[in-house]
Amino acid sequence: LTILAGYLGLALGTFAIAKFADWVAGRGADFPLAPPHLSFEFALFATGALVVVGALAGLIPAVRAAAISPVEALRDE
């Protein structure tokens, strides 16, 4: 799920930045814009970072929940 969401976010982000750059260029900006380029290595790095962050985001609350005894958890409710 993290990999799928990461690739979708990467694709939509690149598309949005390209559209924004096209809009800025169409308004008479005085700087040259190169076509956006996303290397495969960067996509792999971004995917790896998403997997690590997603795993930590799920693991940290799970470790905290596992450390609480069921009796204490029920008592707090």
All heavy atoms as a GROMACS GRO file, in nm:
protein
  555
    1LEU      N    1   0.083  -0.119   0.000
    1LEU     CA    2   0.000   0.000   0.000
    1LEU      C    3   0.088   0.125   0.000
    1LEU      O    4   0.059   0.221  -0.071
    1LEU     CB    5  -0.092  -0.001   0.121
    1LEU     CG    6  -0.193   0.112   0.130
    1LEU    CD1    7  -0.285   0.112   0.010
    1LEU    CD2    8  -0.273   0.100   0.257
    2THR      N    9   0.196   0.122   0.077
    2THR     CA   10   0.286   0.237   0.082
    2THR      C   11   0.353   0.260  -0.052
    2THR      O   12   0.366   0.374  -0.098
    2THR     CB   13   0.393   0.215   0.191
    2THR    OG1   14   0.328   0.198   0.316
    2THR    CG2   15   0.487   0.332   0.202
    3ILE      N   16   0.396   0.152  -0.116
    3ILE     CA   17   0.463   0.165  -0.246
    3ILE      C   18   0.366   0.221  -0.350
    3ILE      O   19   0.401   0.312  -0.427
    3ILE     CB   20   0.522   0.030  -0.291
    3ILE    CG1   21   0.639  -0.007  -0.200
    3ILE    CG2   22   0.569   0.036  -0.435
    3ILE    CD1   23   0.692  -0.146  -0.224
    4LEU      N   24   0.243   0.171  -0.351
    4LEU     CA   25   0.144   0.218  -0.447
    4LEU      C   26   0.113   0.367  -0.424
    4LEU      O   27   0.112   0.446  -0.519
    4LEU     CB   28   0.016   0.136  -0.436
    4LEU     CG   29  -0.098   0.176  -0.527
    4LEU    CD1   30  -0.060   0.156  -0.673
    4LEU    CD2   31  -0.222   0.096  -0.495
    5ALA      N   32   0.092   0.404  -0.299
    5ALA     CA   33   0.063   0.544  -0.269
    5ALA      C   34   0.184   0.633  -0.299
    5ALA      O   35   0.169   0.745  -0.346
    5ALA     CB   36   0.022   0.558  -0.122
    6GLY      N   37   0.302   0.581  -0.275
    6GLY     CA   38   0.424   0.658  -0.304
    6GLY      C   39   0.440   0.685  -0.453
    6GLY      O   40   0.471   0.797  -0.494
    7TYR      N   41   0.422   0.583  -0.535
    7TYR     CA   42   0.432   0.602  -0.679
    7TYR      C   43   0.323   0.695  -0.731
    7TYR      O   44   0.347   0.778  -0.817
    7TYR     CB   45   0.427   0.468  -0.753
    7TYR     CG   46   0.559   0.399  -0.761
    7TYR    CD1   47   0.571   0.266  -0.728
    7TYR    CD2   48   0.673   0.467  -0.803
    7TYR    CE1   49   0.693   0.201  -0.735
    7TYR    CE2   50   0.795   0.402  -0.810
    7TYR     CZ   51   0.805   0.270  -0.776
    7TYR     OH   52   0.925   0.208  -0.782
    8LEU      N   53   0.203   0.679  -0.678
    8LEU     CA   54   0.094   0.767  -0.720
    8LEU      C   55   0.124   0.912  -0.682
    8LEU      O   56   0.106   1.003  -0.762
    8LEU     CB   57  -0.038   0.722  -0.656
    8LEU     CG   58  -0.162   0.798  -0.698
    8LEU    CD1   59  -0.188   0.780  -0.846
    8LEU    CD2   60  -0.282   0.749  -0.618
    9GLY      N   61   0.173   0.934  -0.561
    9GLY     CA   62   0.208   1.069  -0.518
    9GLY      C   63   0.323   1.126  -0.599
    9GLY      O   64   0.324   1.245  -0.634
   10LEU      N   65   0.420   1.042  -0.632
   10LEU     CA   66   0.533   1.087  -0.713
   10LEU      C   67   0.487   1.128  -0.852
   10LEU      O   68   0.526   1.232  -0.904
   10LEU     CB   69   0.636   0.974  -0.722
   10LEU     CG   70   0.779   1.006  -0.753
   10LEU    CD1   71   0.838   1.100  -0.651
   10LEU    CD2   72   0.860   0.877  -0.757
   11ALA      N   73   0.400   1.048  -0.912
   11ALA     CA   74   0.350   1.078  -1.046
   11ALA      C   75   0.262   1.204  -1.045
   11ALA      O   76   0.278   1.292  -1.130
   11ALA     CB   77   0.272   0.960  -1.101
   12LEU      N   78   0.172   1.213  -0.949
   12LEU     CA   79   0.084   1.329  -0.943
   12LEU      C   80   0.162   1.456  -0.907
   12LEU      O   81   0.133   1.563  -0.960
   12LEU     CB   82  -0.028   1.306  -0.841
   12LEU     CG   83  -0.134   1.205  -0.884
   12LEU    CD1   84  -0.235   1.183  -0.771
   12LEU    CD2   85  -0.204   1.249  -1.010
   13GLY      N   86   0.261   1.444  -0.820
   13GLY     CA   87   0.343   1.559  -0.785
   13GLY      C   88   0.423   1.610  -0.904
   13GLY      O   89   0.432   1.730  -0.928
   14THR      N   90   0.482   1.518  -0.980
   14THR     CA   91   0.557   1.557  -1.099
   14THR      C   92   0.464   1.623  -1.201
   14THR      O   93   0.499   1.725  -1.261
   14THR     CB   94   0.626   1.435  -1.162
   14THR    OG1   95   0.711   1.375  -1.064
   14THR    CG2   96   0.709   1.473  -1.282
   15PHE      N   97   0.346   1.566  -1.219
   15PHE     CA   98   0.249   1.624  -1.312
   15PHE      C   99   0.206   1.764  -1.267
   15PHE      O  100   0.199   1.857  -1.347
   15PHE     CB  101   0.127   1.531  -1.322
   15PHE     CG  102   0.018   1.585  -1.410
   15PHE    CD1  103   0.032   1.581  -1.548
   15PHE    CD2  104  -0.097   1.639  -1.356
   15PHE    CE1  105  -0.068   1.632  -1.631
   15PHE    CE2  106  -0.197   1.688  -1.436
   15PHE     CZ  107  -0.183   1.685  -1.574
   16ALA      N  108   0.180   1.779  -1.136
   16ALA     CA  109   0.136   1.909  -1.085
   16ALA      C  110   0.246   2.014  -1.099
   16ALA      O  111   0.219   2.129  -1.137
   16ALA     CB  112   0.093   1.896  -0.939
   17ILE      N  113   0.369   1.976  -1.072
   17ILE     CA  114   0.480   2.070  -1.086
   17ILE      C  115   0.499   2.109  -1.232
   17ILE      O  116   0.523   2.226  -1.264
   17ILE     CB  117   0.609   2.012  -1.026
   17ILE    CG1  118   0.598   2.009  -0.874
   17ILE    CG2  119   0.732   2.092  -1.068
   17ILE    CD1  120   0.710   1.936  -0.805
   18ALA      N  121   0.485   2.012  -1.322
   18ALA     CA  122   0.498   2.042  -1.465
   18ALA      C  123   0.387   2.137  -1.510
   18ALA      O  124   0.412   2.231  -1.587
   18ALA     CB  125   0.495   1.914  -1.547
   19LYS      N  126   0.265   2.115  -1.464
   19LYS     CA  127   0.154   2.203  -1.501
   19LYS      C  128   0.174   2.343  -1.444
   19LYS      O  129   0.148   2.443  -1.510
   19LYS     CB  130   0.020   2.146  -1.452
   19LYS     CG  131  -0.028   2.031  -1.535
   19LYS     CD  132  -0.060   2.080  -1.675
   19LYS     CE  133  -0.117   1.971  -1.758
   19LYS     NZ  134  -0.138   2.012  -1.896
   20PHE      N  135   0.223   2.352  -1.320
   20PHE     CA  136   0.249   2.482  -1.259
   20PHE      C  137   0.360   2.555  -1.334
   20PHE      O  138   0.349   2.675  -1.360
   20PHE     CB  139   0.286   2.465  -1.112
   20PHE     CG  140   0.319   2.594  -1.044
   20PHE    CD1  141   0.219   2.686  -1.015
   20PHE    CD2  142   0.450   2.626  -1.011
   20PHE    CE1  143   0.248   2.806  -0.953
   20PHE    CE2  144   0.480   2.746  -0.949
   20PHE     CZ  145   0.378   2.836  -0.920
   21ALA      N  146   0.465   2.484  -1.372
   21ALA     CA  147   0.574   2.545  -1.447
   21ALA      C  148   0.525   2.593  -1.582
   21ALA      O  149   0.564   2.700  -1.629
   21ALA     CB  150   0.689   2.446  -1.464
   22ASP      N  151   0.437   2.516  -1.645
   22ASP     CA  152   0.380   2.557  -1.773
   22ASP      C  153   0.294   2.682  -1.756
   22ASP      O  154   0.299   2.773  -1.837
   22ASP     CB  155   0.297   2.442  -1.830
   22ASP     CG  156   0.247   2.471  -1.970
   22ASP    OD1  157   0.325   2.524  -2.050
   22ASP    OD2  158   0.129   2.441  -1.998
   23TRP      N  159   0.220   2.689  -1.647
   23TRP     CA  160   0.136   2.806  -1.619
   23TRP      C  161   0.224   2.929  -1.595
   23TRP      O  162   0.194   3.037  -1.644
   23TRP     CB  163   0.049   2.777  -1.497
   23TRP     CG  164  -0.036   2.892  -1.455
   23TRP    CD1  165  -0.151   2.937  -1.515
   23TRP    CD2  166  -0.014   2.978  -1.343
   23TRP    NE1  167  -0.201   3.044  -1.447
   23TRP    CE2  168  -0.118   3.072  -1.340
   23TRP    CE3  169   0.084   2.983  -1.245
   23TRP    CZ2  170  -0.128   3.169  -1.244
   23TRP    CZ3  171   0.074   3.081  -1.149
   23TRP    CH2  172  -0.030   3.174  -1.148
   24VAL      N  173   0.332   2.912  -1.518
   24VAL     CA  174   0.421   3.024  -1.491
   24VAL      C  175   0.487   3.070  -1.620
   24VAL      O  176   0.498   3.191  -1.646
   24VAL     CB  177   0.528   2.985  -1.386
   24VAL    CG1  178   0.638   3.089  -1.377
   24VAL    CG2  179   0.462   2.968  -1.249
   25ALA      N  180   0.531   2.977  -1.704
   25ALA     CA  181   0.597   3.012  -1.830
   25ALA      C  182   0.499   3.084  -1.923
   25ALA      O  183   0.539   3.172  -1.998
   25ALA     CB  184   0.653   2.888  -1.896
   26GLY      N  185   0.374   3.046  -1.918
   26GLY     CA  186   0.274   3.109  -2.003
   26GLY      C  187   0.241   3.251  -1.961
   26GLY      O  188   0.183   3.328  -2.036
   27ARG      N  189   0.277   3.290  -1.840
   27ARG     CA  190   0.248   3.424  -1.790
   27ARG      C  191   0.363   3.521  -1.818
   27ARG      O  192   0.367   3.629  -1.762
   27ARG     CB  193   0.218   3.419  -1.641
   27ARG     CG  194   0.094   3.333  -1.611
   27ARG     CD  195   0.058   3.339  -1.466
   27ARG     NE  196   0.016   3.472  -1.426
   27ARG     CZ  197  -0.109   3.513  -1.414
   27ARG    NH1  198  -0.206   3.430  -1.444
   27ARG    NH2  199  -0.138   3.634  -1.372
   28GLY      N  200   0.458   3.479  -1.899
   28GLY     CA  201   0.565   3.570  -1.939
   28GLY      C  202   0.682   3.573  -1.844
   28GLY      O  203   0.747   3.676  -1.828
   29ALA      N  204   0.711   3.463  -1.777
   29ALA     CA  205   0.826   3.459  -1.687
   29ALA      C  206   0.955   3.473  -1.768
   29ALA      O  207   0.964   3.428  -1.881
   29ALA     CB  208   0.826   3.328  -1.609
   30ASP      N  209   1.054   3.536  -1.709
   30ASP     CA  210   1.180   3.561  -1.779
   30ASP      C  211   1.288   3.459  -1.745
   30ASP      O  212   1.405   3.493  -1.737
   30ASP     CB  213   1.232   3.701  -1.744
   30ASP     CG  214   1.143   3.810  -1.801
   30ASP    OD1  215   1.074   3.782  -1.901
   30ASP    OD2  216   1.143   3.920  -1.745
   31PHE      N  217   1.251   3.337  -1.722
   31PHE     CA  218   1.352   3.235  -1.697
   31PHE      C  219   1.318   3.110  -1.778
   31PHE      O  220   1.201   3.077  -1.797
   31PHE     CB  221   1.363   3.202  -1.547
   31PHE     CG  222   1.235   3.155  -1.485
   31PHE    CD1  223   1.204   3.020  -1.481
   31PHE    CD2  224   1.146   3.245  -1.430
   31PHE    CE1  225   1.087   2.977  -1.424
   31PHE    CE2  226   1.028   3.202  -1.372
   31PHE     CZ  227   0.998   3.067  -1.370
   32PRO      N  228   1.421   3.041  -1.828
   32PRO     CA  229   1.395   2.922  -1.909
   32PRO      C  230   1.352   2.804  -1.821
   32PRO      O  231   1.404   2.786  -1.712
   32PRO     CB  232   1.529   2.895  -1.976
   32PRO     CG  233   1.629   2.954  -1.884
   32PRO     CD  234   1.563   3.072  -1.818
   33LEU      N  235   1.260   2.728  -1.870
   33LEU     CA  236   1.214   2.609  -1.799
   33LEU      C  237   1.248   2.486  -1.880
   33LEU      O  238   1.210   2.475  -1.997
   33LEU     CB  239   1.064   2.613  -1.776
   33LEU     CG  240   1.013   2.719  -1.679
   33LEU    CD1  241   0.861   2.720  -1.680
   33LEU    CD2  242   1.065   2.690  -1.540
   34ALA      N  243   1.321   2.395  -1.820
   34ALA     CA  244   1.350   2.268  -1.886
   34ALA      C  245   1.234   2.173  -1.858
   34ALA      O  246   1.163   2.186  -1.759
   34ALA     CB  247   1.479   2.210  -1.830
   35PRO      N  248   1.213   2.079  -1.947
   35PRO     CA  249   1.108   1.980  -1.920
   35PRO      C  250   1.140   1.902  -1.792
   35PRO      O  251   1.257   1.873  -1.767
   35PRO     CB  252   1.111   1.887  -2.041
   35PRO     CG  253   1.198   1.952  -2.141
   35PRO     CD  254   1.278   2.057  -2.073
   36PRO      N  255   1.042   1.874  -1.709
   36PRO     CA  256   1.070   1.803  -1.585
   36PRO      C  257   1.124   1.663  -1.614
   36PRO      O  258   1.079   1.596  -1.707
   36PRO     CB  259   0.936   1.797  -1.513
   36PRO     CG  260   0.835   1.824  -1.617
   36PRO     CD  261   0.900   1.903  -1.724
   37HIS      N  262   1.220   1.623  -1.535
   37HIS     CA  263   1.281   1.491  -1.552
   37HIS      C  264   1.293   1.426  -1.415
   37HIS      O  265   1.342   1.486  -1.320
   37HIS     CB  266   1.420   1.505  -1.616
   37HIS     CG  267   1.492   1.376  -1.626
   37HIS    ND1  268   1.455   1.278  -1.716
   37HIS    CD2  269   1.598   1.327  -1.559
   37HIS    CE1  270   1.536   1.175  -1.702
   37HIS    NE2  271   1.624   1.202  -1.607
   38LEU      N  272   1.248   1.304  -1.406
   38LEU     CA  273   1.255   1.228  -1.282
   38LEU      C  274   1.331   1.100  -1.312
   38LEU      O  275   1.284   1.016  -1.389
   38LEU     CB  276   1.114   1.197  -1.231
   38LEU     CG  277   1.104   1.122  -1.101
   38LEU    CD1  278   1.159   1.209  -0.989
   38LEU    CD2  279   0.960   1.087  -1.072
   39SER      N  280   1.448   1.086  -1.253
   39SER     CA  281   1.530   0.968  -1.282
   39SER      C  282   1.474   0.845  -1.210
   39SER      O  283   1.406   0.855  -1.107
   39SER     CB  284   1.674   0.992  -1.238
   39SER     OG  285   1.683   0.999  -1.098
   40PHE      N  286   1.506   0.730  -1.263
   40PHE     CA  287   1.461   0.604  -1.205
   40PHE      C  288   1.525   0.583  -1.068
   40PHE      O  289   1.460   0.533  -0.976
   40PHE     CB  290   1.495   0.488  -1.299
   40PHE     CG  291   1.443   0.356  -1.251
   40PHE    CD1  292   1.308   0.330  -1.251
   40PHE    CD2  293   1.530   0.260  -1.204
   40PHE    CE1  294   1.259   0.208  -1.207
   40PHE    CE2  295   1.483   0.138  -1.159
   40PHE     CZ  296   1.347   0.112  -1.160
   41GLU      N  297   1.650   0.625  -1.053
   41GLU     CA  298   1.718   0.610  -0.924
   41GLU      C  299   1.650   0.693  -0.816
   41GLU      O  300   1.635   0.649  -0.702
   41GLU     CB  301   1.866   0.651  -0.935
   41GLU     CG  302   1.950   0.558  -1.018
   41GLU     CD  303   1.940   0.585  -1.168
   41GLU    OE1  304   1.890   0.694  -1.207
   41GLU    OE2  305   1.978   0.496  -1.245
   42PHE      N  306   1.608   0.814  -0.852
   42PHE     CA  307   1.538   0.898  -0.756
   42PHE      C  308   1.404   0.835  -0.718
   42PHE      O  309   1.364   0.839  -0.601
   42PHE     CB  310   1.515   1.039  -0.810
   42PHE     CG  311   1.445   1.128  -0.714
   42PHE    CD1  312   1.512   1.182  -0.606
   42PHE    CD2  313   1.310   1.156  -0.728
   42PHE    CE1  314   1.447   1.263  -0.514
   42PHE    CE2  315   1.244   1.236  -0.637
   42PHE     CZ  316   1.312   1.290  -0.530
   43ALA      N  317   1.334   0.777  -0.815
   43ALA     CA  318   1.206   0.712  -0.786
   43ALA      C  319   1.227   0.593  -0.691
   43ALA      O  320   1.148   0.572  -0.599
   43ALA     CB  321   1.140   0.666  -0.915
   44LEU      N  322   1.335   0.518  -0.710
   44LEU     CA  323   1.364   0.406  -0.620
   44LEU      C  324   1.399   0.457  -0.480
   44LEU      O  325   1.355   0.400  -0.380
   44LEU     CB  326   1.478   0.322  -0.674
   44LEU     CG  327   1.445   0.231  -0.791
   44LEU    CD1  328   1.569   0.155  -0.838
   44LEU    CD2  329   1.335   0.133  -0.754
   45PHE      N  330   1.479   0.564  -0.473
   45PHE     CA  331   1.513   0.621  -0.344
   45PHE      C  332   1.388   0.671  -0.271
   45PHE      O  333   1.370   0.647  -0.151
   45PHE     CB  334   1.613   0.736  -0.361
   45PHE     CG  335   1.638   0.810  -0.233
   45PHE    CD1  336   1.718   0.756  -0.135
   45PHE    CD2  337   1.580   0.934  -0.212
   45PHE    CE1  338   1.740   0.824  -0.015
   45PHE    CE2  339   1.601   1.003  -0.094
   45PHE     CZ  340   1.682   0.948   0.004
   46ALA      N  341   1.301   0.740  -0.343
   46ALA     CA  342   1.178   0.792  -0.283
   46ALA      C  343   1.089   0.678  -0.234
   46ALA      O  344   1.030   0.685  -0.127
   46ALA     CB  345   1.102   0.879  -0.382
   47THR      N  346   1.083   0.571  -0.313
   47THR     CA  347   1.002   0.455  -0.272
   47THR      C  348   1.060   0.391  -0.147
   47THR      O  349   0.986   0.355  -0.055
   47THR     CB  350   0.996   0.353  -0.386
   47THR    OG1  351   0.941   0.416  -0.501
   47THR    CG2  352   0.911   0.234  -0.349
   48GLY      N  353   1.192   0.377  -0.142
   48GLY     CA  354   1.255   0.320  -0.023
   48GLY      C  355   1.230   0.405   0.100
   48GLY      O  356   1.203   0.353   0.209
   49ALA      N  357   1.240   0.537   0.084
   49ALA     CA  358   1.213   0.627   0.197
   49ALA      C  359   1.068   0.614   0.242
   49ALA      O  360   1.039   0.614   0.363
   49ALA     CB  361   1.244   0.770   0.158
   50LEU      N  362   0.975   0.602   0.148
   50LEU     CA  363   0.834   0.587   0.184
   50LEU      C  364   0.809   0.456   0.259
   50LEU      O  365   0.731   0.452   0.354
   50LEU     CB  366   0.747   0.590   0.058
   50LEU     CG  367   0.728   0.728  -0.004
   50LEU    CD1  368   0.665   0.714  -0.142
   50LEU    CD2  369   0.641   0.813   0.085
   51VAL      N  370   0.876   0.350   0.217
   51VAL     CA  371   0.859   0.221   0.284
   51VAL      C  372   0.912   0.229   0.427
   51VAL      O  373   0.847   0.182   0.522
   51VAL     CB  374   0.929   0.108   0.204
   51VAL    CG1  375   0.938  -0.020   0.285
   51VAL    CG2  376   0.855   0.084   0.074
   52VAL      N  377   1.029   0.291   0.446
   52VAL     CA  378   1.088   0.302   0.580
   52VAL      C  379   1.000   0.388   0.670
   52VAL      O  380   0.968   0.348   0.783
   52VAL     CB  381   1.231   0.358   0.572
   52VAL    CG1  382   1.284   0.396   0.709
   52VAL    CG2  383   1.324   0.258   0.505
   53VAL      N  384   0.957   0.502   0.621
   53VAL     CA  385   0.873   0.592   0.702
   53VAL      C  386   0.738   0.526   0.731
   53VAL      O  387   0.686   0.535   0.843
   53VAL     CB  388   0.856   0.728   0.633
   53VAL    CG1  389   0.751   0.814   0.701
   53VAL    CG2  390   0.989   0.801   0.628
   54GLY      N  391   0.680   0.459   0.632
   54GLY     CA  392   0.552   0.391   0.654
   54GLY      C  393   0.563   0.278   0.756
   54GLY      O  394   0.475   0.259   0.839
   55ALA      N  395   0.674   0.204   0.750
   55ALA     CA  396   0.695   0.096   0.846
   55ALA      C  397   0.712   0.151   0.987
   55ALA      O  398   0.656   0.097   1.084
   55ALA     CB  399   0.816   0.013   0.806
   56LEU      N  400   0.789   0.259   1.001
   56LEU     CA  401   0.807   0.320   1.132
   56LEU      C  402   0.676   0.378   1.185
   56LEU      O  403   0.647   0.368   1.304
   56LEU     CB  404   0.914   0.428   1.128
   56LEU     CG  405   1.057   0.379   1.116
   56LEU    CD1  406   1.152   0.497   1.100
   56LEU    CD2  407   1.096   0.295   1.235
   57ALA      N  408   0.597   0.438   1.096
   57ALA     CA  409   0.470   0.496   1.138
   57ALA      C  410   0.374   0.388   1.189
   57ALA      O  411   0.291   0.415   1.276
   57ALA     CB  412   0.406   0.572   1.023
   58GLY      N  413   0.385   0.268   1.138
   58GLY     CA  414   0.301   0.159   1.187
   58GLY      C  415   0.362   0.085   1.304
   58GLY      O  416   0.292   0.034   1.391
   59LEU      N  417   0.495   0.079   1.309
   59LEU     CA  418   0.563   0.001   1.411
   59LEU      C  419   0.565   0.072   1.547
   59LEU      O  420   0.545   0.008   1.650
   59LEU     CB  421   0.706  -0.028   1.366
   59LEU     CG  422   0.789  -0.117   1.457
   59LEU    CD1  423   0.729  -0.257   1.461
   59LEU    CD2  424   0.932  -0.123   1.409
   60ILE      N  425   0.587   0.200   1.548
   60ILE     CA  426   0.599   0.273   1.675
   60ILE      C  427   0.471   0.263   1.759
   60ILE      O  428   0.477   0.228   1.877
   60ILE     CB  429   0.643   0.419   1.650
   60ILE    CG1  430   0.787   0.419   1.599
   60ILE    CG2  431   0.629   0.503   1.776
   60ILE    CD1  432   0.836   0.553   1.551
   61PRO      N  433   0.351   0.290   1.703
   61PRO     CA  434   0.230   0.273   1.785
   61PRO      C  435   0.205   0.127   1.824
   61PRO      O  436   0.153   0.100   1.932
   61PRO     CB  437   0.117   0.324   1.695
   61PRO     CG  438   0.181   0.405   1.591
   61PRO     CD  439   0.319   0.351   1.574
   62ALA      N  440   0.243   0.034   1.737
   62ALA     CA  441   0.223  -0.107   1.769
   62ALA      C  442   0.311  -0.151   1.886
   62ALA      O  443   0.266  -0.227   1.973
   62ALA     CB  444   0.252  -0.192   1.646
   63VAL      N  445   0.434  -0.102   1.890
   63VAL     CA  446   0.523  -0.136   2.002
   63VAL      C  447   0.470  -0.077   2.132
   63VAL      O  448   0.470  -0.143   2.236
   63VAL     CB  449   0.667  -0.089   1.972
   63VAL    CG1  450   0.755  -0.096   2.095
   63VAL    CG2  451   0.727  -0.169   1.859
   64ARG      N  452   0.422   0.046   2.126
   64ARG     CA  453   0.363   0.108   2.246
   64ARG      C  454   0.240   0.031   2.294
   64ARG      O  455   0.220   0.012   2.413
   64ARG     CB  456   0.324   0.252   2.218
   64ARG     CG  457   0.439   0.346   2.213
   64ARG     CD  458   0.390   0.487   2.197
   64ARG     NE  459   0.500   0.582   2.202
   64ARG     CZ  460   0.489   0.708   2.174
   64ARG    NH1  461   0.371   0.757   2.139
   64ARG    NH2  462   0.592   0.788   2.181
   65ALA      N  463   0.156  -0.010   2.201
   65ALA     CA  464   0.035  -0.084   2.238
   65ALA      C  465   0.070  -0.220   2.294
   65ALA      O  466   0.003  -0.269   2.386
   65ALA     CB  467  -0.056  -0.098   2.118
   66ALA      N  468   0.173  -0.283   2.242
   66ALA     CA  469   0.212  -0.415   2.290
   66ALA      C  470   0.272  -0.408   2.431
   66ALA      O  471   0.268  -0.506   2.505
   66ALA     CB  472   0.312  -0.479   2.195
   67ALA      N  473   0.327  -0.293   2.467
   67ALA     CA  474   0.388  -0.279   2.599
   67ALA      C  475   0.285  -0.262   2.710
   67ALA      O  476   0.315  -0.283   2.827
   67ALA     CB  477   0.484  -0.161   2.599
   68ILE      N  478   0.163  -0.227   2.676
   68ILE     CA  479   0.058  -0.206   2.776
   68ILE      C  480  -0.012  -0.338   2.802
   68ILE      O  481  -0.048  -0.410   2.709
   68ILE     CB  482  -0.044  -0.101   2.726
   68ILE    CG1  483   0.025   0.032   2.702
   68ILE    CG2  484  -0.158  -0.085   2.825
   68ILE    CD1  485  -0.065   0.135   2.634
   69SER      N  486  -0.032  -0.369   2.929
   69SER     CA  487  -0.103  -0.493   2.960
   69SER      C  488  -0.251  -0.478   2.925
   69SER      O  489  -0.307  -0.368   2.932
   69SER     CB  490  -0.087  -0.526   3.109
   69SER     OG  491  -0.162  -0.436   3.188
   70PRO      N  492  -0.316  -0.585   2.886
   70PRO     CA  493  -0.458  -0.576   2.849
   70PRO      C  494  -0.547  -0.524   2.962
   70PRO      O  495  -0.644  -0.452   2.939
   70PRO     CB  496  -0.496  -0.720   2.812
   70PRO     CG  497  -0.367  -0.786   2.777
   70PRO     CD  498  -0.263  -0.719   2.860
   71VAL      N  499  -0.512  -0.556   3.086
   71VAL     CA  500  -0.592  -0.511   3.200
   71VAL      C  501  -0.582  -0.358   3.212
   71VAL      O  502  -0.683  -0.290   3.233
   71VAL     CB  503  -0.546  -0.580   3.329
   71VAL    CG1  504  -0.618  -0.524   3.450
   71VAL    CG2  505  -0.568  -0.730   3.318
   72GLU      N  506  -0.462  -0.305   3.198
   72GLU     CA  507  -0.444  -0.159   3.204
   72GLU      C  508  -0.515  -0.089   3.089
   72GLU      O  509  -0.574   0.017   3.107
   72GLU     CB  510  -0.295  -0.123   3.201
   72GLU     CG  511  -0.224  -0.148   3.331
   72GLU     CD  512  -0.275  -0.060   3.443
   72GLU    OE1  513  -0.302   0.059   3.419
   72GLU    OE2  514  -0.290  -0.110   3.556
   73ALA      N  515  -0.510  -0.149   2.971
   73ALA     CA  516  -0.576  -0.089   2.855
   73ALA      C  517  -0.727  -0.083   2.877
   73ALA      O  518  -0.791   0.016   2.844
   73ALA     CB  519  -0.543  -0.167   2.730
   74LEU      N  520  -0.784  -0.188   2.931
   74LEU     CA  521  -0.928  -0.190   2.958
   74LEU      C  522  -0.964  -0.097   3.072
   74LEU      O  523  -1.072  -0.037   3.073
   74LEU     CB  524  -0.974  -0.331   2.988
   74LEU     CG  525  -0.975  -0.428   2.869
   74LEU    CD1  526  -1.007  -0.568   2.915
   74LEU    CD2  527  -1.075  -0.381   2.765
   75ARG      N  528  -0.878  -0.081   3.169
   75ARG     CA  529  -0.904   0.006   3.282
   75ARG      C  530  -0.909   0.152   3.238
   75ARG      O  531  -0.986   0.231   3.291
   75ARG     CB  532  -0.795  -0.014   3.387
   75ARG     CG  533  -0.832   0.044   3.521
   75ARG     CD  534  -0.728   0.011   3.627
   75ARG     NE  535  -0.726  -0.132   3.652
   75ARG     CZ  536  -0.623  -0.199   3.699
   75ARG    NH1  537  -0.509  -0.136   3.726
   75ARG    NH2  538  -0.629  -0.328   3.720
   76ASP      N  539  -0.826   0.189   3.139
   76ASP     CA  540  -0.826   0.328   3.089
   76ASP      C  541  -0.950   0.360   3.008
   76ASP      O  542  -0.984   0.477   2.992
   76ASP     CB  543  -0.701   0.353   3.004
   76ASP     CG  544  -0.578   0.371   3.090
   76ASP    OD1  545  -0.593   0.395   3.211
   76ASP    OD2  546  -0.467   0.360   3.035
   77GLU      N  547  -1.016   0.263   2.953
   77GLU     CA  548  -1.135   0.288   2.872
   77GLU      C  549  -1.245   0.321   2.967
   77GLU      O  550  -1.334   0.386   2.963
   77GLU     CB  551  -1.171   0.165   2.790
   77GLU     CG  552  -1.063   0.132   2.692
   77GLU     CD  553  -1.105   0.156   2.549
   77GLU    OE1  554  -1.225   0.161   2.523
   77GLU    OE2  555  -1.018   0.168   2.466
   0.00000   0.00000   0.00000
